[in-house]
């Protein structure tokens, strides 16, 4: 038995169906992706593994992308026609991560709040 919930908003009805998105009969599935479109984890990985590398290859041709963008790709071997990848994460470079950790370490040391272990950061990024 299908589990679903309907919401009525003005003259529209939105139906949310609970289950495996890859089993959906919809023409399009939507997922969140990082800005590098690697499709390496979570739902994006499952989509790539079932639908094939052609999805990632198609996504890579759309780079560069920014947070807030929507990228439309083929659905490969999936039963759907398209995958809409909504970019929700900006993938950070190693240099950006180093800067973030240094700032977090400084805040942690200067405020005497143990947000992060300074010795681990220093060892990791030295």
LINLIN-V609497 format. One record per residue. N is the residue number from 1. PSI is psi in whole degrees, -180 to 180 (* if undefined). NEAR is the number of other ideal C-beta (glycine too) atoms within 12 Angstrom. Layout:
{{N/PSI/NEAR} {N/PSI/NEAR}}
//
This chain:
{{1/129/6} {2/130/14} {3/129/11} {4/167/14} {5/133/12} {6/141/13} {7/133/11} {8/121/10} {9/112/9} {10/-120/7} {11/13/6} {12/154/9} {13/129/12} {14/125/13} {15/123/16} {16/124/15} {17/127/18} {18/131/13} {19/-164/15} {20/117/17} {21/-30/28} {22/-18/26} {23/0/16} {24/145/26} {25/3/16} {26/157/21} {27/-22/15} {28/139/22} {29/152/35} {30/136/25} {31/163/37} {32/144/26} {33/160/41} {34/164/30} {35/-12/26} {36/-8/26} {37/43/35} {38/-22/23} {39/45/33} {40/-6/19} {41/162/18} {42/-141/18} {43/-38/25} {44/-37/35} {45/-44/20} {46/-41/21} {47/-45/41} {48/-44/34} {49/-39/20} {50/-41/26} {51/-21/33} {52/161/19} {53/-22/20} {54/-29/21} {55/-48/38} {56/-42/30} {57/-43/19} {58/-43/25} {59/-41/38} {60/-27/22} {61/-14/16} {62/-4/25} {63/152/22} {64/154/16} {65/162/27} {66/159/20} {67/133/19} {68/-17/14} {69/156/23} {70/131/22} {71/129/35} {72/127/25} {73/170/37} {74/162/28} {75/4/31} {76/-127/26} {77/-1/17} {78/159/30} {79/-19/21} {80/166/27} {81/-36/18} {82/158/25} {83/128/43} {84/118/28} {85/113/39} {86/122/25} {87/113/27} {88/-13/23} {89/131/24} {90/117/19} {91/126/22} {92/147/16} {93/167/12} {94/-40/12} {95/-42/11} {96/-43/14} {97/-40/17} {98/-44/18} {99/-43/16} {100/-47/20} {101/-40/26} {102/-43/21} {103/-42/20} {104/-40/25} {105/-44/27} {106/-45/18} {107/-42/18} {108/-45/21} {109/-46/19} {110/-26/12} {111/-5/14} {112/29/9} {113/123/13} {114/68/14} {115/-36/19} {116/146/22} {117/111/15} {118/-38/25} {119/-35/14} {120/-44/16} {121/-46/24} {122/-41/18} {123/-42/11} {124/-41/18} {125/10/21} {126/*/12}}
//
